[in-house]
Amino acid sequence: MQTRLSIDEVVRSDIDLSTCQSLCVTTSTHDLLEVQEGASSSDSSVFEDGGLSSVSQPKRLDDGPIFASETENLYHELTGMGDAPILFGWWPTPQSWNRSQLSERTTRCLPAVRPGKDLVALPQLDEVQDLWNCWVSANALASWQVVWFEPRLNYSSGGDSAAVATLREVVGALPQVPEPAEPLCFYPMYLTPEMDEVSQQYGIRTIGDRSDHSLSSLSSAKAWLHPHINPDKRGPSLRDVRTGKARGPMGYVASSVEELLCAFRTLRAETPNGTGFVLKPSWASGGDGIILNVTEEQIKQFEFPEEVDCTAILEEFIRAGGSFGRCQSPTLYMMGDKPCGPLADQILTGGGAVNLGNRWPSQLPGEINQACVQMAQEVNNFWGLNSQWGLDFVLDEQDTPIVVDLNMGRPNGNFSVRLWESRFAQRLYLHTASWQVPKDTRAEEVFNQLTSMDLAWNVETMEGVIMYQHLPGMESAYVVASASGWSQVQDLFARLNTVLGSFKDREVLLRADTVE
């Protein structure tokens, strides 16, 4: 019988995760998009210059019908145009941004940029340029694959927004490259109506679902989980979804503090004594602003932003702790109404409010995966999305998947890593996480250290670390990957922690020298 571990045990670096590797592998038809966990193919792959993309890939073995399409990886389904090249332009919010937002968002896409094919738009910031120089040499990209743009920090203009002005600059600076077989697609972080219209002016096809959805703005989609506490503002919600396998938590949407207080009192009457409640601002992400076990006094002190139509959610606190350990919170990435492979396990802390990373594919059994997929498809019957979106779940004490978040309107956090993984003939096991880069540490130092310690990604052994962000003084993302299973991932992760710890220790010593 397969051993299942709690999240706390998974995070520990001294535990052997070899028993977590799924042994259930069946052969699927070539028509399935190869994004589900499977066995390694005995065929060989040919790679370009040791880079990340394959030229000729054998067919992967999958363990169930996931993506019923005649494609070989997620890119084909994402573009809807065969092997079309993509221009990644993942700059932040449509109106304006600061330096940390710009450098973090634009570099999230780097794993997805295919050597010799795609383009990426990046800001002219020293830390981003240092990262790009290391990334190009480590992953066989060409210099023409980047389009640099003015950062536009603290931008203000009576004309175009920062996002639209940046798009115009990027399109005007596109390199002259051989005409591809398929036309270029533009993949923004946020596909606003303005971005879509400007792209059409240039004759560029966009990727993504437009933010101005008829149900609500996609950036506020999590508010759709519940009906509005005010009947006059009430429309369709997750309570209208009928499925016996998963459900949403009891809760309400509110547009003011007065409505939040009404929701609090209503929920106390509708739920058993002792039920706790969670307050979630619908405009926040990544756990920001969430208050667990919120009190009436805290609600009275809660503040809504000045923007129009901002809402907050008050919902029941789900008591976890079923058969699979406490705080099991799987997440599912979707492409329209099709899953992008199996669930991932979120690594949570702070009572479930803070996400420390993901482990994919999930260790949870197939029936949980099927229940979550069914719920996602029912949700999309209302939304009709075509591009990438996602759902977060929590398993309650009866192992029922409860939908606790909808992630719409932008590429989900690890989607670029999933795109990268889908290029390989073998199933990879992925642990995505981040670390806070010491302020005086250069990207070149970290990349060189990973190489010297045999930790850098190696296409021959199909394992290693991809450090796709390096933002001094900020949390920066990486992924630990292996085709051999969770035991090898855990070994790599432990070795990586030692390397990253040495940079942190050096920063402490430098600070001590400065003080002296």
LONU-463998 format. One record per residue (C-alpha): residue in one letter; z, x, y. Coordinates in steps of 0.1 Angstrom, whole numbers, plus 5000, padded with zeros to 4 digits. Layout:
// LONU-463998
AZXY
...
END
This chain:
// LONU-463998
M500050005000
Q499150135035
T502150245056
R502250105091
L504250275119
S505850155150
I504550255184
D507450485189
E506750665156
V503050695165
V503850865198
R506051125181
S504151445176
D506051545144
I504951255122
D502251265096
L499750995103
S497651065072
T498750745056
C497450545086
Q493850615078
S492150305066
L490650335030
C488650005031
V485050105035
T482049895025
T478349945030
S476649725056
T473049675064
H471249895089
D471049595112
L474649625122
L475549815153
E477450125140
V480750085158
Q483249995131
E485350225110
G483450375081
A483050665057
S481250985066
S477550995057
S476351265034
D473251305054
S473151585080
S472751535118
V470751745142
F472251795177
E470851925209
D472152265219
G475552185205
G475851895229
L477251545225
S474251345216
S472351345184
V468551375180
S468351225145
Q471251035131
P471750905095
K472850555091
R476550495093
L478650305068
D480550005083
D483349785069
G482149445080
P479749255101
I480549355137
F477349385158
A474549185143
S471649365160
E468949605152
T470349885173
E471950225164
N474550245191
L476250065220
Y473750195246
H470949975233
E473149665235
L474549765269
T471149805286
G469249535266
M466149755270
G466049975240
D466550345249
A466650305287
P468350585308
I471350485328
L472550575363
F476350565362
G477850485396
W481450405390
W482850425425
P485950215432
T486449885451
P483449745470
Q484849795505
S486650125508
W488650385489
N490850685492
R490251035476
S492350985445
Q490750645437
L487250785442
S487651105421
E489450915393
R487050625390
T483750815393
T484651065366
R485750805340
C482150765329
L481451135320
P481651105282
A478950835283
V476351045301
R473851155275
P472351505277
G468851505290
K468751125296
D471250965319
L472251035355
V475751015371
A476650975408
L479651185419
P481351245452
Q481151585470
L484851665464
D485952015453
E487951895423
V485051685411
Q482551965415
D484752205396
L485051955368
W481351895367
N480552265365
C482752295334
W481451965319
V477852065322
S478252395303
A480552245277
N478351945269
A474752065272
L473951855303
A471351965329
S471952025366
W469551745375
Q471651485358
V474151455388
V473451295421
W476051405447
F477051165475
E479151165507
P482751065498
R483050815527
L486850835527
N488550585549
Y485050445556
S484550175582
S481250035594
G479949715609
G477049725585
D477049805548
S480249835528
A481150175514
A479750085480
V476449965493
A476050255517
T476750495487
L474250315465
R471550355492
E472250725495
V472250775458
V468950595452
G467350795480
A468451125463
L467351045428
P465851355412
Q462151375403
V462251375365
P459551295338
E458950925337
P461050775309
A459650535284
E462150265297
P462950205333
L466250325348
C469250095347
F472050115372
Y475650075358
P478150025386
M481949995383
Y481849655401
L478649455402
T479149255434
P476349025447
E475549275474
M475249565449
D473049355427
E470749245456
V470349605469
S469549725435
Q466849455432
Q465449575465
Y464849915450
G463449765418
I466449895397
R467849675369
T471649645369
I474149645340
G477149425341
D478249065349
R478248975386
S481748935401
D481048595416
H481548385385
S481748005388
L485147995371
S486648255394
S486048605406
L485948835375
S488549065391
S491048775390
A490048655355
K493548695341
A494548395362
W492348185339
L494848235311
H496947955325
P496447625344
H497447625381
I500847485388
N499347275415
P497246995398
D494946985428
K493847345422
R493647315384
G490447385364
P489647505329
S492047755314
L492847925281
R494947615271
D491547435267
V490547685240
R491047545205
T491547805178
G494247815151
K494348185148
A495448305182
R496848155214
G497848225250
P501448235263
M502947945281
G502548005318
Y501147895352
V499148035380
A500548015415
S499148085450
S502348105469
V506048185465
E506847815467
E504447745438
L505848035418
L509347885421
C507947545409
A506347725380
F509547905371
R511547575370
T508747395350
L508547675324
R512347675320
A512047305311
E509047355287
T510447655268
P513447715245
N516747825261
G516848205265
T513048245270
G512348525295
F509448525319
V506948785332
L505448795367
K501948935369
P499948975401
S496348885392
W495049145416
A496749435399
S495749645369
G497249895344
G500649735346
D501049765383
G503349515399
I504449355367
I508049235366
L509649175332
N512348915327
V511848815363
T514648625380
E514448335405
E515848565432
Q513048825425
I510448555428
K511848455462
Q511348815474
F507848845460
E505048895485
F501348795482
P498749005499
E496948875530
E493548845511
V492348485506
D492648335471
C495148585457
T497248445428
A500048545406
I500948455370
L504248345356
E504348335318
E506648345289
F507748685277
I506448735241
R509148845217
A507449105194
G508749245162
G506849095132
S505749255100
F503949555116
G506749685138
R507749615174
C505549605204
Q502249585186
S499649525213
P496049555201
T493149555226
L489549435219
Y486449545237
M483549295238
M479949295247
G479148945256
D480348745225
K480149045201
P482949295195
C482349665202
G483849755169
P487349685156
L490649655176
A492449945192
D496149995192
Q497650035227
I500450285231
L502950115254
T506250195271
G508450035297
G508849725276
G505149695272
A504249715309
V502850065310
N499850185288
L500050545277
G496750545258
N494850395229
R494350475192
W491050345178
P490350205153
S493549995149
Q495950025120
L496349655118
P494849455089
G491449285090
E492848935093
I494349025127
N491049175138
Q489248855128
A491748635146
C491348835178
V487548825176
Q487548455170
M489748405201
A487448625222
Q484348435212
E486048105220
V486948245255
N483448355261
N482148005253
F483647925287
W482748245306
G479248315291
L479548695298
N476748925287
S478149275294
Q481349455285
W484749295289
G487949295269
L491249125259
D494749245253
F496949085227
V500649105217
L501749015181
D504748775182
E507448755156
Q505148555133
D502348805137
T500248565158
P497948735183
I498848615218
V496248675245
V498148845274
D495348975295
L491648945302
N489849255315
M486549145332
G484349255361
R484349635354
P484049875324
N487249875304
G489350195306
N488050375275
F484650225273
S482850545281
V484550715252
R483450425229
L479850475241
W480150845234
E481550775199
S478750535191
R476150825193
F477450985161
A476450915125
Q480050945114
R483050725123
L485450905146
Y489150845150
L490050845187
H493350905205
T492850855243
A495550955267
S496151135300
W498251415315
Q499251505350
V497351815360
P499452075378
K498152115414
D497252485411
T495352455378
R491552485378
A489352305354
E487852625342
E491252755331
V491852445309
F488352445294
N488552815286
Q491952775270
L490752485248
T487852695236
S489952995229
M492452785209
D489652615189
L490552285204
A487352205223
W485051945207
N482852085180
V479951885166
E479752095135
T483352015124
M483251675141
E486651715157
G488251845189
V489451755224
I487251625253
M488851675286
Y486651455307
Q488851445338
H490651725357
L492151605389
P494951845402
G498151655410
M496851335393
E496851175358
S493651295341
A492151145309
Y491151315277
V490351215241
V491351375208
A488751295182
S488151365145
A485951235117
S488551335092
G491251075099
W494551025117
S496251325101
Q493851565117
V493951375150
Q497751415150
D497451785143
L495051835172
F497151625195
A500251835187
R498352165194
L496952015226
N500451925238
T501452295234
V498452405255
L499052155282
G502752235282
S501952595290
F500152495322
K503152275332
D505552565325
R503452795346
E503652545375
V507452535372
L507552915373
L505352925404
R507552685422
A510552885413
D508953205427
T508053015459
V511652905464
E512953245458
END
